[in-house]
Amino acid sequence: MRFSRRAGLVASTALCGVLALGMAGPAFSSVGDVPAGGAPARSASVAPLPGAEALGKQNAALAGAGAVVQPVTALVAGVLKAPEGKLSKEEAAEHAAGVKKALDGLKAGAKGATGKAAGVRAPGPELIAKAAANLQVKVDALVKASVAGDAKATAAALQATLTGTVNVVVAVVLGGGLPAPDLEGLPKLPSLPGVDPASTLPSL
């Protein structure tokens, strides 16, 4: 089936018109929202959600743990995929830098929480910082063993790194002010001395 040049021109012009109207729609809408005085209308101030601050802290704690887990598991996966577990110096350095950045961020957050009240211990943040520092040591050992091509030491370091990562996650769960899990079938989590986990989310 053939179309004449005139028909093609008409169709093309119509399509351009539709696109132009579609792009101009929001502009027309915004113009319509401008009052007679010429100044754009301002929406009324919106009050923050009840409990937003506490929820933000809980979300930040989870985000910190997630930021650590991703680069560590990427390192472990890289070592497992490498021939005989041996990473090149460049690959190892790239993985190590990603893990260090994440752990430094987690430790900085924990340090900030600890230092808010001078002279007062904060068992939760202190434990998180301790777990992060411990994992850094284990990651350093893994990188060293992998680059050296020591298969036996690499295997042991892999297990230690995974265990250290679990330590970080559990430290965040128990010491990060997170709500207790409420799924039926899960066991009750232990509590840290001096730390009162939120049993529920802040009331909204």
C-alpha positions in Angstrom: 0.0 0.0 0.0 1.3 3.4 -1.0 0.7 6.8 0.5 0.8 10.0 -1.4 3.3 12.7 -0.5 0.4 15.0 0.4 -1.1 12.4 2.7 2.3 11.8 4.4 2.7 15.6 4.9 -0.7 15.9 6.4 0.0 12.9 8.8 3.4 14.4 9.7 1.9 17.8 10.4 -0.9 16.3 12.6 1.7 14.2 14.6 3.8 17.3 15.2 0.7 19.2 16.3 -0.2 16.4 18.8 3.3 16.4 20.3 3.4 20.2 20.5 0.0 20.2 22.4 1.2 17.5 24.7 4.3 19.4 25.6 2.5 22.6 25.9 -0.2 21.2 28.1 1.7 21.5 31.4 2.7 25.0 30.4 -0.9 26.0 29.8 -1.9 24.5 33.0 0.8 26.4 35.0 -0.2 29.6 33.3 -3.8 29.0 34.3 -2.6 28.6 37.9 -1.1 32.1 38.0 -3.4 34.6 39.6 -4.3 38.0 38.1 -1.4 39.7 39.9 1.1 37.7 38.0 2.7 35.9 40.9 2.4 32.1 41.0 0.1 30.7 43.7 1.8 29.2 46.7 0.5 26.0 48.3 -0.2 26.1 52.0 2.6 24.8 54.2 2.4 21.1 54.8 2.9 19.9 58.4 5.4 17.0 58.8 4.1 13.5 59.4 3.7 12.5 63.0 6.7 10.5 64.1 8.7 11.5 61.0 11.9 12.1 62.8 11.9 8.7 64.5 11.0 7.0 61.2 13.7 8.8 59.4 16.3 7.6 61.9 15.1 4.0 61.5 15.2 4.3 57.7 18.7 5.7 57.9 19.8 2.8 60.0 18.5 0.3 57.5 20.0 2.3 54.6 23.4 2.2 56.4 23.3 -1.5 56.8 22.2 -2.0 53.2 25.0 0.3 51.9 27.5 -2.0 53.6 26.0 -5.3 52.5 26.0 -4.5 48.8 29.8 -3.8 48.3 30.8 -6.6 50.7 28.7 -9.2 48.9 30.0 -7.9 45.5 33.6 -8.5 46.8 32.7 -12.0 48.0 31.0 -12.8 44.6 34.0 -11.5 42.8 36.4 -13.6 44.7 34.2 -16.7 44.3 34.1 -16.2 40.5 37.8 -15.5 40.1 40.0 -18.4 39.0 41.2 -20.1 42.3 39.8 -17.0 44.1 42.6 -14.8 43.0 41.6 -11.2 42.2 43.9 -8.8 40.3 45.3 -5.9 42.3 43.1 -3.5 40.3 39.9 -5.5 41.0 40.8 -6.0 44.6 41.5 -2.3 45.1 38.2 -1.3 43.5 36.2 -3.7 45.8 38.2 -2.6 48.8 37.5 1.1 48.2 33.8 0.5 47.9 33.6 -1.5 51.1 35.8 1.1 53.0 33.6 4.0 51.8 30.4 2.2 53.1 32.0 1.2 56.4 33.4 4.7 57.0 29.9 6.1 56.4 28.4 3.6 58.9 31.0 4.3 61.5 30.6 8.1 61.1 26.9 7.8 61.6 27.4 5.7 64.7 30.0 8.1 66.0 27.6 11.0 65.5 24.9 9.2 67.4 27.3 8.4 70.2 28.6 12.0 70.5 25.3 13.7 70.8 25.3 13.4 74.6 28.8 14.0 75.9 29.8 11.7 78.7 26.8 9.4 78.2 27.4 5.9 76.7 25.4 4.9 73.7 25.6 1.0 73.6 23.8 0.7 70.3 25.9 3.0 68.2 29.0 1.8 69.9 28.3 -1.8 69.0 27.5 -0.8 65.4 30.9 1.1 65.2 32.6 -1.9 66.7 31.0 -4.3 64.2 32.0 -2.0 61.3 35.6 -1.8 62.4 35.7 -5.6 62.9 34.3 -6.2 59.4 36.9 -3.8 57.9 39.7 -6.0 59.4 38.2 -9.1 57.9 37.7 -7.5 54.5 41.3 -6.4 54.5 42.4 -9.9 55.2 40.2 -11.3 52.4 41.6 -8.8 49.9 45.2 -9.6 50.9 44.7 -13.4 50.7 42.9 -13.2 47.4 45.6 -11.0 45.7 48.3 -13.3 47.0 46.5 -16.3 45.5 46.5 -18.2 48.8 43.4 -20.4 48.3 43.2 -21.8 51.8 43.6 -18.4 53.5 41.1 -16.9 51.0 38.4 -19.5 51.8 38.8 -18.8 55.5 38.7 -15.1 54.9 35.5 -15.4 52.9 33.8 -17.2 55.8 35.1 -14.6 58.2 33.9 -11.7 56.0 30.4 -13.2 55.7 30.2 -13.6 59.5 31.5 -10.1 60.0 28.8 -8.8 57.6 26.1 -10.6 59.6 27.6 -9.1 62.8 27.0 -5.6 61.3 23.5 -6.3 60.2 22.6 -7.7 63.7 24.3 -4.8 65.4 22.1 -2.4 63.4 19.0 -4.4 64.0 19.6 -4.6 67.8 21.3 -1.2 68.3 19.8 1.0 65.6 16.5 1.8 67.3 14.6 -0.3 64.9 11.1 -1.7 65.7 10.9 -5.3 66.8 9.8 -7.8 64.1 6.2 -8.8 64.4 5.9 -11.7 61.9 4.3 -14.8 63.4 6.8 -17.6 63.5 9.9 -15.4 64.1 11.6 -15.8 67.5 11.8 -12.9 69.9 15.0 -11.0 69.4 17.4 -10.5 72.3 17.9 -6.9 73.6 21.2 -5.1 74.2 21.9 -3.8 77.7 20.9 -0.1 77.9 19.1 -0.2 74.5 15.3 -0.2 74.3 14.3 -1.1 70.8 11.1 0.4 69.5 8.5 -2.3 69.8 6.3 -0.6 67.2 6.6 2.2 64.7 6.0 5.7 66.1 2.3 6.4 66.3 0.9 8.3 63.3 
